[in-house]
Amino acid sequence: MGQWFADSMTGSMLVALPIAVLAGAISFFSPCVVPLLPGYLSYVTGLSAAELDSAKRGRMLAGTALFVAGFSAVFILTGVVFGKAGDLLIDHQTAITRVLGALTVVLGIIFLGGFGFMQRDLRVHRVPAVGIAAAPLLGVLFGFGWTPCIGPTLGTVMTLATTEGSTGRGAALALVFSLGLGIPFIVAALAFRRMLGAVAWVRKHQLLVIRIGGVLMIAVGLLLLTGVWDAMTADLRQWVANFGSAV
């Protein structure tokens, strides 16, 4: 496990991993997730919205952690698939990177509200509030029901997983994305009342969050499309190799 992690933390991954965790955090604070936070927590704990503030932390943590584990499993499996696809198509990596760069630019525009026909909400709206036992399943449903807000950010991470051309690196990027999305859920469960204050601030400045996310995705897409990403990561790999030799 340690060697796998060490292999993943090299070269271009030093750039891709921070982007992945930021994409996960932006997904959480997007209009499709953060306004519905009390509803999500209510479903995964089996408690009413009024009971969340006084619920035991153990119950809140257990339900939320299982929920996060559910959607993380979906995202990591997806990362493995995209990483493997990149590995199989390594001979055509340059062309694929350009196409994926263009796609990422489109995803950024969608996140900013462009292409109105792509703004449909694909979430499962009605799920039974049966509590902790169903929390992993609800997490899986959340993972598969990509909303217009989660889909573009996750799509950007899967693009990076494909360009890495490795199942291990694809899984690592998806895991980091899941942490960026999942940790705020867990923090909210442990400090529900305080988190509501942060949620209120984010809702007030939601347009700023959307703009930051959209600009980030478009920037990554342009780097991939123009070949700057390849040049930048090649320089980074060389720097890491020289640094390792010096040490």
C-alpha positions in Angstrom: 0.0 0.0 0.0 2.9 2.4 0.9 4.7 1.7 -2.4 1.4 2.2 -4.4 1.0 5.6 -2.7 4.6 6.5 -3.3 4.3 5.6 -7.0 1.1 7.7 -7.3 2.7 10.8 -5.7 5.1 11.4 -8.6 5.4 13.7 -11.6 2.1 15.1 -12.9 0.2 13.7 -9.9 1.7 16.4 -7.8 -0.4 18.8 -9.9 -3.4 16.6 -10.5 -4.1 15.6 -6.9 -4.6 19.2 -5.5 -6.9 19.9 -8.5 -8.9 16.7 -7.7 -9.4 17.5 -4.0 -10.4 21.1 -4.9 -12.8 19.8 -7.4 -14.4 17.6 -4.7 -14.7 20.6 -2.3 -16.2 22.7 -5.1 -18.8 19.9 -5.7 -19.8 20.0 -2.1 -20.3 23.7 -2.0 -22.2 23.7 -5.3 -26.0 24.5 -5.6 -26.8 20.8 -6.1 -25.4 19.7 -2.7 -24.9 22.3 0.0 -28.5 23.7 0.1 -29.8 20.1 0.5 -27.3 19.2 3.3 -29.9 18.8 6.1 -31.8 16.5 3.8 -28.8 14.3 3.1 -27.9 14.1 6.8 -31.5 13.3 7.6 -31.6 10.4 5.1 -28.3 8.8 6.2 -29.1 9.0 9.9 -32.8 8.3 9.9 -33.4 11.4 11.9 -35.7 14.3 11.1 -34.2 17.7 10.3 -35.3 19.0 13.8 -33.5 16.1 15.5 -30.1 16.6 13.7 -29.0 19.4 16.0 -29.4 17.3 19.2 -28.4 13.9 17.8 -25.6 11.9 19.2 -22.3 12.4 17.4 -21.7 8.7 17.1 -24.9 8.2 15.1 -24.2 11.2 12.9 -20.6 10.1 12.2 -21.5 6.5 11.5 -24.3 7.4 9.0 -22.3 10.0 7.3 -19.1 8.0 7.0 -21.0 5.1 5.5 -22.7 7.4 3.1 -19.3 8.9 2.0 -17.9 5.3 1.7 -20.7 4.5 -0.6 -20.2 7.2 -3.2 -16.4 7.0 -2.8 -16.5 3.3 -3.9 -18.4 4.4 -7.0 -16.0 7.2 -7.8 -12.9 5.0 -7.2 -14.2 2.3 -9.4 -14.8 4.9 -12.1 -11.3 6.2 -11.6 -9.9 2.7 -12.1 -11.9 2.3 -15.3 -10.7 5.6 -16.7 -7.1 5.0 -15.7 -7.2 1.6 -17.4 -8.7 3.2 -20.5 -5.8 5.6 -20.6 -3.3 2.8 -20.2 -4.8 0.8 -23.1 -4.8 3.9 -25.3 -1.3 5.1 -24.3 -0.1 5.0 -28.0 -2.7 7.7 -28.8 -2.3 9.7 -25.7 -1.5 13.0 -27.4 -4.7 13.0 -29.5 -6.8 11.7 -26.6 -5.4 14.4 -24.3 -6.4 17.1 -26.8 -10.0 15.7 -27.1 -10.3 15.4 -23.3 -9.1 18.9 -22.9 -11.8 20.2 -25.3 -14.3 18.2 -23.3 -13.1 19.6 -20.0 -13.6 23.2 -21.4 -17.2 22.2 -22.3 -17.7 20.8 -18.8 -16.5 24.1 -17.3 -18.9 26.0 -19.5 -21.7 23.7 -18.4 -20.7 24.3 -14.7 -21.0 28.0 -15.3 -24.5 27.5 -16.6 -24.0 27.2 -20.3 -25.8 24.7 -22.5 -29.1 24.9 -20.8 -30.2 21.5 -22.0 -27.4 20.0 -19.9 -28.6 21.5 -16.7 -31.1 18.8 -15.9 -30.9 17.4 -12.3 -30.3 13.6 -12.4 -30.4 13.0 -8.7 -32.7 10.4 -7.1 -35.2 12.7 -5.4 -37.1 10.2 -3.3 -35.2 7.7 -1.2 -36.4 6.0 2.0 -35.1 7.6 5.3 -34.4 4.2 6.8 -31.3 5.3 8.7 -27.7 4.1 9.1 -28.2 0.6 7.6 -29.1 2.1 4.2 -26.4 4.9 4.3 -23.9 3.0 2.0 -26.6 2.4 -0.5 -27.7 6.0 -0.5 -24.1 6.9 -1.0 -23.9 4.6 -4.1 -27.1 6.2 -5.4 -25.6 9.7 -4.8 -22.5 8.6 -6.7 -24.4 7.2 -9.7 -26.9 10.1 -9.8 -24.4 12.7 -10.9 -26.0 16.1 -10.9 -25.0 18.9 -13.3 -22.9 20.3 -10.4 -21.0 17.1 -9.6 -20.8 15.7 -13.1 -18.5 18.5 -14.6 -16.1 18.5 -11.6 -15.9 14.7 -11.5 -15.6 14.6 -15.3 -12.5 16.9 -15.0 -10.9 14.5 -12.5 -11.7 11.5 -14.8 -10.0 13.3 -17.6 -6.9 13.7 -15.5 -7.2 10.0 -14.6 -7.3 9.0 -18.3 -4.3 11.2 -19.1 -2.3 9.5 -16.3 -2.8 6.2 -18.0 -2.7 4.1 -14.8 -5.4 2.3 -12.8 -3.5 3.1 -9.6 -3.3 6.8 -10.4 -6.9 6.9 -11.6 -8.0 5.3 -8.2 -5.8 7.8 -6.3 -7.3 10.8 -8.1 -10.9 9.5 -7.5 -10.0 8.9 -3.8 -8.8 12.4 -3.3 -11.8 13.8 -5.1 -14.0 11.7 -2.8 -12.2 13.1 0.3 -12.6 16.7 -1.0 -16.4 16.0 -1.3 -16.8 13.7 1.7 -14.9 15.4 4.5 -17.2 18.4 4.5 -20.1 16.0 4.9 -18.4 14.5 8.0 -17.6 17.9 9.4 -21.2 18.9 9.0 -22.3 15.8 10.8 -20.1 16.5 13.8 -20.7 20.2 14.0 -24.2 20.6 12.4 -25.1 24.0 13.9 -21.8 25.6 13.1 -21.8 24.1 9.6 -25.2 25.7 9.0 -23.5 29.1 9.3 -20.9 28.1 6.7 -23.7 26.8 4.5 -25.5 30.1 4.8 -22.4 32.0 3.7 -21.8 29.7 0.7 -25.4 30.1 -0.4 -25.0 33.8 -0.2 -21.8 33.7 -2.3 -22.9 30.7 -4.5 -22.2 32.5 -7.7 -18.6 33.0 -6.7 -18.2 29.3 -5.9 -19.6 28.4 -9.4 -17.3 30.9 -11.1 -14.2 29.6 -9.3 -15.2 26.0 -10.2 -16.0 26.8 -13.8 -12.8 28.8 -14.4 -10.7 26.1 -12.8 -12.2 23.4 -15.2 -11.8 25.6 -18.3 -8.2 26.4 -17.3 -7.4 22.7 -16.9 -9.1 22.0 -20.2 -7.0 24.6 -22.0 -3.8 23.3 -20.5 -4.7 19.8 -21.8 -5.9 21.1 -25.2 -2.8 23.2 -26.0 -0.3 20.7 -24.7 0.9 23.0 -21.9 -0.2 20.3 -19.4 2.1 17.7 -21.0 5.1 20.1 -21.1 4.4 21.3 -17.5 4.2 17.8 -16.1 7.3 16.6 -18.1 9.3 19.5 -16.5 7.8 18.5 -13.1 8.8 14.8 -13.6 12.4 15.9 -14.5 12.5 18.2 -11.4 11.3 15.3 -9.1 13.9 13.0 -10.7 16.7 15.5 -10.2 15.6 16.2 -6.6 15.5 12.5 -5.8 19.0 12.0 -7.2 20.3 14.9 -5.2 18.8 13.6 -2.0 
